Amino acid sequence: MIDNAAAELIRALRDSNQVQFFNNQLLKWLTIEEDEQTESPPFFSENRARTLLLNTQFLDEATLQDFSKLQKTGPGSRIGAYELVRETGLSSIQEVKSIIALSAAQVYSAEAEPGAGSWLALSIAAFSWKNGYPVHQFDPSIPPGPDSPAGHVLKRTAQFLRRQVQRSATEKDKLNKDLSQPPLEAPSLEELMPAEGDIAPAPPHYRSPVPVRYPEMSTDTVRIEEDDISDVPTIEVGDPLVISTEEVSTDQNGGNEPTRLPPISIEAEQLAEEITTPPSPLPTTAVVMPTSPDQRRPSLSMSIRQMFSSESMTSTKLRVIIQQYPDGPGLYGLQVRVTSKGIKSYVAGTTNREGHFLCELPVRMQSGLTYDVQVTWPRDVGGDVERKSITLNADRTIFTMPFYRQINSPGE
């Protein structure tokens, strides 16, 4: 629910410049009132307020930056001023109402831009006034404890700043629309008293507009009687148009029969021999076993491309990593075999000294392709065969599939 007392104060401020002027005057009033008995009260600056909030770890730098950007906008500054006077109870103070009236009387040009303002210092000073704590006793070099009176002031200030940043865009628009309405106590045009002095005469270049009368707009209904119409035009109908058979020109050839051309015949000599082109060889980036570059290219790639000839194909890489344990030493010389369901051909090879096996495989552009990877472990660790499946697609250029003999390292 919106607080009508606080909302009426903020509605009196028409633009962001008046809101900024109100914030500056309110900060001066809070800091001077808190230290009236002191001959020369110290100045509570924005940097001191920022350092206090950071040293006590009630807020982080990212939240402070987001709050600073938010208050530079018109809706953010208006909502922040409303929330501050509502939560601290300043809306019922007569001095604050006087500051509002002074701020509403300020006139700024259209090109004037509001300044950055001292929102952090104003927030701490307002909550200090609410809790009865002297704001000038804050020392950034000695941050207060969270359970001390000064800590409670800073904690409530941090909650207020964080709530401004976390408010959703829908809530900001709704609240800004309510606060941008004219105040309820504003006099209407009928209630305004006429000026006592004479109205200034019009300048010489001003010409009063000539009243325009529209003839089609009349209060009386126009009626037309039959006696008012002197001549009524009549429609004369002539003889119908008739086209005789003699007037239609006939074909000079004497008939509508189509002209027939001789039939088309194809002789055996006209047929050219069909030339069949051999299939194109595999590209240079085809699948080749890393450990045996001198062997011929395997037929797995060509078999898959022939199987899915109606679909567009591309290629991606698969790296098989075989290690004793995660992030451990790789196993050298282990047999790796890559197959696909429904294809008799396969890609096989052994791992390098790092335990890696790299191959390039064809995949479908739209739905990808699933491959089965088979690893044969050495006899000294069991000699069994481990199989895994992986679905490759065209979204990535390389996929990685790890194989581990044990989960934990020997030292764990």
Buried (B, 14 or more C-beta within 10 A) or exposed (E): EEBEEBBBBBBBBBBBBBBBBBBBBBBBBBBEEBBEEEEEBEEBEBEBBBBBBBBBEBBEEEBBEBBBEBBBBBBBBBBBBBBBBBBBBBBEBEEBBEBBEEBBEBEBEEEEEBEEBBBBBBBBBBBBBBEEBBBBEBEBEEBBEEEEEBBBBBBBBBEBBBEBBEBEEEEBEEBBEBBBEEEEEEEEEEEEEEEEEEEEEEEEEEEEEEEEEEEEEEEEEEEEEEEEEEEEEEEEEEEEEEEEEEEEEEEEEEEEEEEEEEEEEEEEEEEEEEEEEEEEEBEEEBBBBBBEEEEEBBBBBBBBBEBBEEEEBEBBBBEBBBBBBEEBEBBEEBBBBBBBEEBEBBBBBBBBEEBBBBBBBBBBEEEBBEBBBBBBBEEEEEEEEBEEEBEBBBEEEEBEBEBBBEEEEEEE
